[in-house]
Amino acid sequence: MNNTRRDFIRKISGTSALIVGGMAITDAYGKTITLKSEVKISSNDNIRIALIGSGIIGHYDTDTALKVPGVELVAVCDLYKGRLERAKEKWGASIFTTRDYREILARKDVDAVLICTSDHWHDHISIDAMNAGKHVYCEKPMVHHIEEGQAVIDTQKKTGKVFQVGSQVASSVLTAEAKKIYESGVIGELCYVEATNDRSSANGAWQYTIPTDANTQTVDWDTYVGDAPKVPFDSKRFFRWRNYKDYGTGVAGDLFVHLLTNLHTITSSIGPDKIFALGELNYWKDGRDAYDLVTSLMQYPERKEHPAFQFYTRVNLADGGTSGSPAKIVGTEGIIELGHGSMKVKSFKRPKAPEFGGYDSVSTFSQAQQEESTKAYKALFSDEDKKWSYAKEITFKVPEGYDERLDHFTNFFESIRTGKKVAEDATFGLRAAAPALACNLSARLKKPILWDAEKMKIV
Ligand SMILES: NC(=O)c1ccc[n+]([C@@H]2O[C@H](COP(=O)([O-])OP(=O)(O)OC[C@H]3O[C@@H](n4cnc5c(N)ncnc54)[C@H](O)[C@@H]3O)[C@@H](O)[C@H]2O)c1
């Protein structure tokens, strides 16, 4: 669809291209809501996309994007020959393929690009793409290094292109339900959050399969290295790039960023001001230079959106038993537990009366004093005043087959079509990525990192 037609649709009405319908579900309060991806879009409003980085998530993202009505794939770019061949096998022989992403950006028939490369290319390709007039869906973390973030934000502002970071949890209906509960105040004052993403398997620890034909003929190694230090071809550094600091951001940059995205979406927080982390390489000693266990504590100062609270997070790639633990958002009067696709909320009100008896000092007083204290307590408080009140547990489960990535892409394409705000813009993306990246810094320097989330700068 050309820009003039899109501008026209935008002008006549923010929702003119949308027909509401589809499956409705019941929210945490029993009210009926419609999933983002169930808001139907007329398919004569075509958006043509290209994929840059046709690896694992490139496939997930493209397949998901193509489920949104009116989205068409025209081109694929990758640095490994086998992945370009696969793109044609899977998405059709007419797909244009190239090793050079600039050829994609030069095409007039590409409206938007999905950037699914290793992390060290995110900022370069995002900036070039927006300058070339393309809308961008860029995988998380938005940048490889904190200092690269501002240029992405500036380019988005200058070009006015739609820019969405690909941490799909930001568009999840589960996150939206947790946000509703958090904002209702039912858990009292937020004081502590805990979220982990532990794994045990080799694929979970990023030991992905390396093809038997990996060599300098099939891989464009010189281009791949990009702004990283020049080193000779190494298939592990290409196909298992996450394990090397030159191309990836380690467990913190890669996985904490999802947890931070979730937390910031739920609490509307702009981020912590202190980040402490410990990093170890304990188990996956396969030549990698990235940690396989990182734990972190972050201090969120009081802001207008929330009270001061602490955030504990961890990824252990050689986990012996805690994988799948729910995230815990803990307030002074309750807890939101977020599992995979489900939420439980427990809350209570403390009694008006202070505790008396039991594990208390009263039994250590003289008999006469115990009787006096008991009389005084009974005179002040009724039985009602002594009761704890527990609210009925609130639960929510996403519908069977629910896909938050589809909701995230729906949000991206809706923004292109109607000008609606994306769920995860460049500023949000940097505020989620920077504390995660600061964990690597804290672990390496063995000291806390002070972060100015407002100005988005390390202090
Ligand atoms: N949102 C999510 O849930 C999620 C999940 C997994 C990965 N990711 C992110 O997606 C990105 C890709 O991860 P992956 O697991 O798919 O990696 P991958 O190694 O499977 O694929 C990356 C591809 O990028 C290509 N590439 C690298 N530099 C390029 C360049 N300059 N031009 C063209 N192609 C280039 C490589 O050839 C490779 O095929 C990472 O940033 C990762 O953090 C996000």
PDBQT file of the ligand as one rigid body, heavy atoms in Angstrom, charges set to zero:
ROOT
HETATM    1  N1  LIG A 501      11.269 -11.967  20.967  1.00  0.00    +0.000 N 
HETATM    2  C1  LIG A 501      11.677 -13.182  21.216  1.00  0.00    +0.000 C 
HETATM    3  O1  LIG A 501      10.985 -13.989  21.840  1.00  0.00    +0.000 OA
HETATM    4  C2  LIG A 501      13.001 -13.617  20.715  1.00  0.00    +0.000 A 
HETATM    5  C3  LIG A 501      13.333 -14.985  20.778  1.00  0.00    +0.000 A 
HETATM    6  C4  LIG A 501      14.545 -15.368  20.238  1.00  0.00    +0.000 A 
HETATM    7  C5  LIG A 501      15.413 -14.432  19.707  1.00  0.00    +0.000 A 
HETATM    8  N2  LIG A 501      15.089 -13.112  19.720  1.00  0.00    +0.000 N 
HETATM    9  C6  LIG A 501      16.020 -12.119  19.166  1.00  0.00    +0.000 C 
HETATM   10  O2  LIG A 501      16.026 -12.264  17.750  1.00  0.00    +0.000 OA
HETATM   11  C7  LIG A 501      17.314 -12.021  17.235  1.00  0.00    +0.000 C 
HETATM   12  C8  LIG A 501      17.761 -13.215  16.399  1.00  0.00    +0.000 C 
HETATM   13  O3  LIG A 501      17.858 -14.367  17.209  1.00  0.00    +0.000 OA
HETATM   14  P1  LIG A 501      17.853 -15.842  16.562  1.00  0.00    +0.000 P 
HETATM   15  O4  LIG A 501      17.778 -16.794  17.647  1.00  0.00    +0.000 OA
HETATM   16  O5  LIG A 501      16.820 -15.894  15.510  1.00  0.00    +0.000 OA
HETATM   17  O6  LIG A 501      19.296 -15.880  15.893  1.00  0.00    +0.000 OA
HETATM   18  P2  LIG A 501      19.780 -16.779  14.665  1.00  0.00    +0.000 P 
HETATM   19  O7  LIG A 501      21.234 -16.936  14.792  1.00  0.00    +0.000 OA
HETATM   20  O8  LIG A 501      18.946 -18.002  14.549  1.00  0.00    +0.000 OA
HETATM   21  O9  LIG A 501      19.476 -15.862  13.393  1.00  0.00    +0.000 OA
HETATM   22  C9  LIG A 501      20.117 -14.637  13.185  1.00  0.00    +0.000 C 
HETATM   23  C10 LIG A 501      20.305 -14.476  11.689  1.00  0.00    +0.000 C 
HETATM   24  O10 LIG A 501      20.725 -13.128  11.441  1.00  0.00    +0.000 OA
HETATM   25  C11 LIG A 501      21.549 -13.140  10.310  1.00  0.00    +0.000 C 
HETATM   26  N3  LIG A 501      22.356 -11.919  10.273  1.00  0.00    +0.000 N 
HETATM   27  C12 LIG A 501      23.269 -11.483  11.176  1.00  0.00    +0.000 A 
HETATM   28  N4  LIG A 501      23.776 -10.301  10.782  1.00  0.00    +0.000 NA
HETATM   29  C13 LIG A 501      23.146  -9.986   9.625  1.00  0.00    +0.000 A 
HETATM   30  C14 LIG A 501      23.247  -8.884   8.725  1.00  0.00    +0.000 A 
HETATM   31  N5  LIG A 501      24.093  -7.881   8.928  1.00  0.00    +0.000 N 
HETATM   32  N6  LIG A 501      22.474  -8.900   7.615  1.00  0.00    +0.000 NA
HETATM   33  C15 LIG A 501      21.628  -9.925   7.375  1.00  0.00    +0.000 A 
HETATM   34  N7  LIG A 501      21.483 -10.987   8.173  1.00  0.00    +0.000 NA
HETATM   35  C16 LIG A 501      22.241 -11.004   9.301  1.00  0.00    +0.000 A 
HETATM   36  C17 LIG A 501      22.376 -14.393  10.446  1.00  0.00    +0.000 C 
HETATM   37  O11 LIG A 501      22.809 -14.815   9.186  1.00  0.00    +0.000 OA
HETATM   38  C18 LIG A 501      21.411 -15.376  11.097  1.00  0.00    +0.000 C 
HETATM   39  O12 LIG A 501      20.848 -16.260  10.159  1.00  0.00    +0.000 OA
HETATM   40  C19 LIG A 501      18.197 -11.724  18.433  1.00  0.00    +0.000 C 
HETATM   41  O13 LIG A 501      18.329 -10.339  18.605  1.00  0.00    +0.000 OA
HETATM   42  C20 LIG A 501      17.457 -12.316  19.597  1.00  0.00    +0.000 C 
HETATM   43  O14 LIG A 501      17.713 -11.667  20.819  1.00  0.00    +0.000 OA
HETATM   44  C21 LIG A 501      13.887 -12.716  20.188  1.00  0.00    +0.000 A 
ENDROOT
TORSDOF 0
